[in-house]
Amino acid sequence: MRIHKKILKNGLRLITVPMKDTGTVTVLALVEAGSKYESKKESGLSHFLEHMCFKGTIKRPQAIDISRELDSLGAQSNAFTSHEYTGYYAKGAAKHFPKLFDVVSDIYLNSTLPAVELEKEKGVIVEEINMYEDMPQRHVQDLFMELLYGDQPAGWSIAGTKESVRSFVQEDFIAYKKNHYVPKATAIIVAGNIDEKKVKNIAEKIFGSVVSGKKKSKLKVIDVQTKPKIFLKEKKTDQIHFVLGVRSFNVHNKKSPATALLASILAGGMSSRLFQKLREEMGVCYYVRSFNDTYTDHGFFEISAGVDTKRFQEVISVILTECKKLKDTPVTDEELTKVKEYVIGHQKIELESSDAVAYYFGGQEILNRPLKTPEQVEKEIRAVTKAQIQKIAQEIFIQKNLNLAAIGPKQDEKKLLSLLKF
């Protein structure tokens, strides 16, 4: 896969990825502005701003003008906010590229942030928060972040609180956008059936004259732990949804390929160790997942599941036993080969569409990582050894770094805490 990166004079980064075998194109604008860039008073502002950018622009005064134009192109469009960046995208037929680029850039550059829409959108976001709180499988992830990082931006919910959301005024959005939505903190990714020269010309025309302001930075995450921790939220549910995890590495760490394989050995696919143990042998869950989540200055390795409430403690013990096995005994050649093919194969499947390719390279660029093609990542994965995986397990599966967040019926916290050991 061929990629090209161009940095405009104002610092904005343009990534183009031609895909001649697809009939679509995706335009993605990413900016280094997420919940970790917020103060306590601003909690949820990055996410709220993402909503407000769709409420009208100078060229398209009302939200309906934006949605009607995108619908008339048969396009898919949306936006998202994470801890470290916000994204706006549109995907459609390749022939509509100029219009798709125009809409996405207009939303990003020229949103009017109308005050009349602000008050209505407060209700929408409060209901979004309510929705997530009613989804324990989703909400437990927020609890886990709070458990890990406490009262600092990394531990706050991306959506903010109902109180913070209701407190925002138009001036808050204007100031925040001025402080963060600057060319040097922005990457535009265009992937699909494109003419690269045409893309560059349009990008230069629209973004080239944008004045680059000074970017406001984020606080460094305090990432320390001295003993196992638990966060239990009592809620009437038929299952207990939980996240069990440990601190790991940041996004720039070279151990990521081996750590990704470790996660897949535990819960990557139906033949993985925990899927076989928890679902096929014990019959205590429907889903179990494991992954390593990395950020610019911290990271964590987690295992999550929704399980039979009566067997929750048993499940935690079983998971920790499986983790300890990986510390004590190298994986077999057969299992290592299987898990490598699983990870590589899923990457190939996931990158068949233009939007997935745009996110793949955009996610690397906006976190200021070296751009690696899928072929380069595959080479790194194939080079991982059994010894490296075992070493990662020994390094991260440490008792003092254990964390357990759960939502469900009341549990014996002291008993659970006593189980958190390898």
HELIX and SHEET records of a PDB file:
HELIX    1   1 SER A   35  TYR A   37  5                                   3    
HELIX    2   2 LEU A   45  MET A   52  1                                   8    
HELIX    3   3 ALA A   63  SER A   72  1                                  10    
HELIX    4   4 ALA A   94  HIS A   96  5                                   3    
HELIX    5   5 PHE A   97  ASN A  110  1                                  14    
HELIX    6   6 ALA A  115  GLU A  133  1                                  19    
HELIX    7   7 PRO A  136  TYR A  149  1                                  14    
HELIX    8   8 PRO A  153  GLY A  155  5                                   3    
HELIX    9   9 LYS A  162  SER A  167  1                                   6    
HELIX   10  10 GLN A  170  HIS A  180  1                                  11    
HELIX   11  11 PRO A  183  ALA A  185  5                                   3    
HELIX   12  12 GLU A  196  PHE A  207  1                                  12    
HELIX   13  13 SER A  256  ALA A  267  1                                  12    
HELIX   14  14 ARG A  273  LEU A  274  1                                   2    
HELIX   15  15 PHE A  275  GLU A  281  3                                   7    
HELIX   16  16 THR A  309  ARG A  311  5                                   3    
HELIX   17  17 PHE A  312  ASP A  328  1                                  17    
HELIX   18  18 ASP A  333  GLU A  350  1                                  18    
HELIX   19  19 SER A  354  ILE A  366  1                                  13    
HELIX   20  20 PRO A  374  ALA A  383  1                                  10    
HELIX   21  21 LYS A  386  ILE A  396  1                                  11    
HELIX   22  22 GLN A  399  ASN A  401  5                                   3    
HELIX   23  23 GLU A  413  LEU A  419  1                                   7    
SHEET    1   A 6 HIS A   4  ILE A   7  0                                        
SHEET    2   A 6 ARG A  13  PRO A  18 -1                                        
SHEET    3   A 6 THR A 186  GLY A 192  1                                        
SHEET    4   A 6 THR A  24  VAL A  31 -1                                        
SHEET    5   A 6 THR A  86  ALA A  93 -1                                        
SHEET    6   A 6 GLN A  76  THR A  81 -1                                        
SHEET    1   B 5 LYS A 229  GLU A 234  0                                        
SHEET    2   B 5 ASN A 403  GLY A 408  1                                        
SHEET    3   B 5 GLN A 239  ARG A 247 -1                                        
SHEET    4   B 5 GLY A 299  ASP A 308 -1                                        
SHEET    5   B 5 CYS A 285  THR A 294 -1                                        
END                                                                             
